[in-house]
Structures are given as structure tokens and as C-alpha cells.
């Protein structure tokens, strides 16, 4: 079972990775970026 700190770190990394992917976009990368951001945000809920 993952600790809260691990989930927090994964969430932050997912959000940062998602933003970076959207900054350098193509259609596939844009969709992946949105999924990463959504996953990161859901980790905080």
C-alpha cells in the first residue's frame, strides 16, 4: 500500500509532466497531458 507522501509525489509529477506535454503539443501528447493532469488532481481528492 502506498503512503500519502508517495501519492502526493506521484500527483505532483503527473501534473508537471502533463503541463510540459501540453506546452510541447501534438494531438496524442495533448490527450496524454490531460490524462496526466486529471490523474494528478484526482490524487489530491
MOPEFEN-V577453 format. One line per field, one symbol per residue. ss: DSSP state (~ for helix, > for strand, _ for the rest). A space follows every 50 residues. Layout:
ss: ???
//
This chain:
ss: ___~~~~~~~~~~~~~~~~~~~~___~~~~~~~~~~~~~~~~~~_
//
